[in-house]
């Protein structure tokens, strides 16, 4: 299995949202799943984490300890910020950053989110696989996984699964598609 690929591994509501309008993900708290729903297995194969600044700020609100410590973590931000012991802030263009990270990563490059960053990565054809965990809830409004203006692309379904009430779908970008 090719480990150095960019994977968007993310949960979304049945109506396509990854968070409430304010970034909250409290709607994920009481979902009937199985253990950690495969997160531990996936995370053990991740070498590098990439996320946007807004997602980074939401992650910091969720826990006292940075959950991606020990992994190379990059936060893409147009705002100049000093890197920390756990995070490298960068305004580098993803088209130059991602190939370097794929080459140097000791495992998958995990695109954590959010919607604007997903859209940007899709526009530049920088995502190799999607692992979507569909939560059986309609939250009505929020931050969509695929915002308006997301470019069309073709994906091939490579596996389906179920973790309690969660539907797990895995896709890879079709060769020559995008």
N, C-alpha and C positions, 0 to 999 in steps of 0.2 A: 504494500500500500504506500503510495506517495504521501509522505508526511508534510512536505514543504509546499502546502497549498493554502490559499486563503479560504476560510470557511466562515460563513455567517451562521452562527448557532444562536438561536433566539426563540423566545416564546412570544406568541401573539394571541390576542383575543380572537374569537370566532368572527368578529367584524373587522379584523385586520389592524388592530392597534397594538403598539408595544408598550404604551404607557398612557396614563391619563393626561389631560391637557397641561397639568402642572408638573409632569414627569413622574408622578407617583406610580408605583407598581403594586400597591396594596391588594389589588384584585387577584394577584397570584398566590396570596397567603393561604387560602383554604381550598386549594384544588386537590382533588383526590388523585394521587399519583402512586408511584411505586418507588419507595426509597428516595434516592435523589434524582430519579427519573433519567439516569444515565449520565448525569453531569460529571460525576467523579471520573468515570471512564474516559469521557471526552476530554476533560481538563487535564488528565494525566498525559495526554498526547499533544498538548499545546506547548509550544516553545515561546511564542510571542503573542502579545495582546495589543490590539489597536482599538482605540475608541475616540469619539469626539469629546470636546471639552464639556458640553452639557451633560453627556452621559457620565463622564468622570465625576462631575460635581454631584450627580444623583447617587452614584455608587458610594461616594463618601458619606452621604446622608444615611445610607442603609446599614452601616456597620461601623464599629469602633476601630477595627483593624482593616487595613487595605487588603481586599480579598485576593489580589493578584500578585502579592509579594512573592518573590522567588522566580517570577517570570519576567522576561523583557517586556516592558509595558510602554507603549507610545500613545500620547494624547495629542491628537491633531487639533491645533488651535491657531487662529489668526491673531490672538492676543499673546503678547510676549509674556512668558512666565518662566520662572526659574525651575529647572528640573529638581526632583527630589530623589531620595534614595530608592524609591520604588517606581518612579515615573520619569520618562523623558518627554518633555513638551517639545513639539516641533511644528513648524509651519511649512515643512518640506512638502513639495507636491507629491501626492500619493503615487503618481506614475513613476517617480524615481525612488521613492521610499519603499514601496511594496516589493519590487523585484529584489532589492538588496536584502530586505527582511526575509523573503522566501529563501534566498540563497544561504543566509547566515543562521536562520532559525533552527533550533534543535527540536523540531516538531511543527505542528500546524501553526499557522498565523490566524488567530481568532479575531475576526471583526466583531466587536461587541455591540456597536451601534453608535448613534441612533439613526433615525430615518433620513436625515439630510446626508449623513456620511454614507449610508447604504446607497442612496441615490447617486452620489458622486462616484462611489466605487463601481456601481453598475454602469454608469455612463462611460467609464474608462475601462470596462471589462476586466476588473481586478478581482472579482470573486469567482472562485473555482467551484465551490459547493455551497448549497443552502441546507441547513438542518433546521427545520421549522417545527416547533412544538405548539400545536393549536390547543388553546385552553377553551373549554366549553362555556364561555361567558361572552355575553354582548355587553360592552361597556359604554356604547353609545357615542362616545366622542373621545378624542385623544390624539396622540402622536401616531400617525400611520406608519407601518413598516415600509410601505412603498408610497411616498408622497406623490401628489400630482406632479406630472412632468418626468416621472421615472421612465427611462427609455425602454422600449420593447426589447425583449430578449427571449430566447428559447432555452428551456431547461428539460432535462431528461430525468424522470422519476427513477431513482435507483433503489429505494427501499421505503417501506411503510411499517409502522409499528404502533403499538398501543402501550401506554404506561398508565394504568388505571383509567381515568377519564380523559387523558391527554392523547391526542393523535400526533404521532411523530412521522414527519415526512422528510425524506432526504432526496435532494436533487443535485445533479451536476450540470454545468453549462454544456450545452450541445457543442460539439466540435464545429468550428466555423460560424457559430451563432453569436448573437450578442446584440 
